[in-house]
C-alpha cells in the first residue's frame, strides 16, 4: 500500500514536471519567434534601402520599443561586411558619419586590430549606451558568433548563434545572437551582393527569468 502510494506521488510529480517543462519550452519558443520577427522587420528596411543611414536605423529600432516588449535584448545591430582591402576607407567613412553625433566618431577603428581578409563589423547599434565597446567589433574575435554569421550569409537564412560571453556584461554574461543576412539587390549583378546582417543580441539570463 505504502509502495503504491509512493509510486503514485512520484508519478504525479513527474507529470507535473513534464507539464511545466513543456510550458517553459513553449514560452521560450514564442519569445524566440518574437525576436526573429524583429530582426526580419529591420532587414526589410535594408532591402528597401541598402544605404540605410545610422539615423534611420536608430529611429526604426527605437520605435520597436524592444526594452518593454522583448525581454533579454541587449542591443539591435547592423554588422557590415568589409573586405580587407577596404578597411581604411571604411573606417574613414564611419569616423565622418555625423548623422547622429555632430562630432562623428573620430576614434572609430575596427577591433581587435590586425589584418584579415574580411571583417564583420558592428557598425549600427541600438541603444548605444551600454554597448559602446561593441562599436567597431569585428565578430571574427568570437568564433561562435562568426560561425553563425558565415552560415547566415551562405544559406540566406535566419540563424541563432551558440551561446558566448558578451563583452559589455559583467554578470550573467552568456548571450546569443539571432541574425538575418542582408543582400543588396540593386546592383544589377546576377547575384545580390552580401552587405552584412541585422541582429538581436539577447542575454540568456534575462530571457529565462522573463
Buried (B, 14 or more C-beta within 10 A) or exposed (E): EEEEEEEEEEEEEEEEEEEEEEEEEEEEEEBBEBBBEBBEBBBBBBBEEBEBEBBBBBEBBEEBEBEEEBBBBBBBBBBBBBEEEEBEEBBEEBBEBEEBEEEBBEEBEBBEEEEBEBBBBBBBBBBBEEBEEBBBBBBBEBEBBBBBBEBBBEEEEBBBBEBBEBEBBEEEBEBBBBBBBBBBEEEEEEEBEBBBBBBBBBBBBBBBEE
